[in-house]
Amino acid sequence: MREQLLHLLFPHVCLVCQKLLLPEEEYCCSACKETFDPFRTSSEAEDALRQTVVSHFGDHFQFERAWCRYQFHKKSALQQVLHSMKYEGIFNLGKSLGRQLGEWMISEGDIGDIECIVPVPLHRLKKTERSYNQSEKIAEGLAQSLRQPVCSEFLVRKRYTVSQTGLSAQARQKNCEGAFLASKGVRGRHVLLVDDVVTTGATLAAAARALRASGAEKVSLAAVAVAAKE
Ligand SMILES: [Zn+2]
């Protein structure tokens, strides 16, 4: 908390170690950034996401393609950075992570016929508590790199789900069932669904089901990080 407050007051200080940032550094110094655990290739990332979802929900990975930049470890510098984004309202950090994710996706090869970028929505009540949706910021950064529009209105959360922290995979699945509603705007489109960190994939699976039910032709996935197997 103290670190995040410091960052709001002194934006030129590393979010993790509080050293002064160099002009080319953003939010986090290169030494702290080096401790992040990036995937070497997009196919390695896609495999990790697939394994995460399949290990929790059996063999139905419902995504056309899937991209993810980092492996997420507990108590890591990345966790500290993502926490700042989520709870401390450092808006442009999400955008910056999204932009970097998009640039990496393009550098890794053809991203296919993605037509719109849809962030996993927060419920209206939660949005008021937190004042913004971090996935929407990541989606905005992705939109800049991928040159496709953000269509937040295509997916809404119709039910206020309880926090998933500490819930088992089954409990998470139950918590998310029927929580989303997609608009007819997705009909026939290839949608890129965006989240910050994938833990079991319960939220994403429920969101993807809603998009499909409203006629989305393909649903792909982009996330900043996926929980590493500890
Ligand atoms: Zn640092």
Residues whose N, C-alpha, C, O or C-beta is under 5 A from the ligand:
A	BS01	ZN	C14 V16 C17 Q18 C28 C29 C32
